[in-house]
Amino acid sequence: MAEAAVRYLRSAGAAPLEPLPRPALRCVRADERAPVGQAEFRRVLGSFATGVVVVTAPGADGRGPAGFACQSFSSLSLDPPLVAFMVGRTSTTWPRIARAGVFCVNVLAAHQGGLCRGFAVSGADKFAGVAFDAAPVSGSPRLADTLAWVDCTVHAVHTGGDHLIVVGRVDALGTSDSAEERAPLLFHQGRFL
């Protein structure tokens, strides 16, 4: 489609398009005050409802599998197929997922608030009593009874303030048989919907 647009513009005698200048980027210095307070930031952005997922990875360090609850997940690109999630830089689970180099995103259904809370706890055995099988490519835990799963390889990791932006290349994905009949687990203003 882009090639067709370029051919059309050339045939119509249009002047070549000049690239837009790149915006000047700079980091906020440590001595600069943030333009908005954290409490206000959290309150206002809490107005945006998000889906909830659990990101899992196989045990790559001689320990069991790793996983954490995440509400900052999104699709990123169709070609190539990429997804992204954000994780706090202080997470103790992320280094284990990074060492594995692969992960599975498990999209939670509305009835799985308890499962989400279990994966939000730090230091506990998050997989105790949790049914799962292995995702087909990565072997990451694919949790039972979720709406969908996305099996990925870590593609890139970028810094974003106090979080990391993890980009995953999608290797396989699927939905449960009853996904169309069930609602997703949503998080809005500090609570599940």
N, C-alpha and C positions, 0 to 999 in steps of 0.2 A: 504494500500500500504506500509506504514512504517512497519507494522507487517510482511508482506511478505518479505521485505528487510532484517529485523532482522533474520527471519527464514532461509533465504538463506545464510546469512553470517555465522550463527551458523553451518549450515549443511556443509558448505565449509571449516570449520575449521579455519576461519579467527580469528585473535586475536581480543578481544573486543576493541571497539573504546573508546578511552579516551576522555572525554570532553575537549574542548579547554579552556584555561584559560580565565577568564573574563578580559576584558581590564580595566586598572586603569582609573577610572573616577574622574574628579575633576571639580569644578566650577571655572570660571574665577573670580579672586578677584576684588573688586571694584577699587583697585589702579593699576590694570593691563590695559595697552592700548590694545584695540581691534586690532586683527591682520590685519583687513581691515577696511577701512572707510565706513560709512553708504552710502554715495553717490555712491561709486564704487560698493558696494554690491548690491544696488538697480539697478544700470545701467546694471551690468552683469546678474543678475537674471531676469531682465526684458526681457531678450532674450528668456526666457521660456514662451511660451503661455499657459495660463490657462483658464479653463472654469470658468463661473461665476454663482453663486447661490445666492439665498436669503434664509437665515435661519430665520424661524418664530416660534413663540410660542404663546400659548393662554395667555390671560391676567390672571395672577395668583395673582396679587397684587391689585386688585380693579381697575386697569387701563385697557385700551384696550390692544389688542395684541401687541407683540413686534417683531421686525425683523431688520435684517441688511444685507447688501450686503457682500459677501465673495468670495474671489477667491482662498482660500486655503482649498479646500475640496477634499477628496479622499475616495475611497473604502479602507478598511483596512483588513477585514477578511471574508472568506466565511463561516467558521464554528467556532464560531457562526457568523452570518451576522453582521458585524460592519462597520461603516463609521467613518471618522474623519474630523474635521475642526479646524482651528486655529483662535483665536480671541485675539485682543489686550487686555492686562491686564487693560488698562484704559477705555475700552468700558463701556458706561453707559447702553447699551442694554443687554450685557451678564448677569449681575446679575438678570435681570428680567427673562431671559430664564432659568437660573440656578434654580431660585425659582420655576418655572413651572415644571422642571424636565423632560420635553419633548420638542421636536422640530420637525419641518418639513423642509427638504431641498428642495427648489424649483429650478430646473435646468432651467436657462433662455435660451430662443431662441434668435437668432441673432437680431430680431427686438425689443428686450426688453431692449435696452441700457438706455432709459429714465426711465424705471421702476427701473433699477439697480441704477441709479443716485439718484432717490428718496429715496431708502433705504440706500444710503451711507451718507445722510445728518444727522447730529446729532441734536436732539431736535425738529425736525418737526413731524407732524402727518404723518407718513410714509404710513398709510393705507387709507388716504383720497383719495377717487375716485378709489381705487384699488379693482377690483373684486376678491373675493375668497370664498371658502367654507371651511368646516372643514375636516381635514384629518381624516380618519376613526378610528384610535386608539387613538391618542393623542388629537384630536380636534384642533390642531394647524392650522393656516391659510394655506390653500393649494391654491396658487395663480393661477388665470385663465390663460390659454393659454401658460403655460410653457411646456417644453419638457418632463419633468419627475418630480416626487416627491418621497421623501423618508421620511417616518413617523418613528420617533425614540424616544427612551427613553434614557436619559443621563446614560451612562454606567460607565464612568470614566473621570476624568479631571486631566491633568498633567501640570506642569509648563515647559515652554520652553523659557527661556530668557524673553523678554518683551511681550510674548504671552502665552496663555493657549492652550493646546492641548485637545480638547473635543472629546471623543469617544462616539458614539451613537450606541445603539443596535437597529437594524432595526426591526420594528414591522409590517410594511406594506410598499408597494411601487408600483409604476406604471408609465406608460408613457401616453402621450396624443395620441389620435387617429392618429394625423398627425405628430408625432415626427420623423418618418423615412423620411419624406419629407422636413423637415426643418433643418437648420443649427443651431448649438449652438452659444451662445454669447461667444466670446473669448476676452481675455485681453492680449495685447502684447505691450511691450515698451511704457507703459503709456496710451494706447488708446484701444478702442474696435475695433475688426475686424469684 
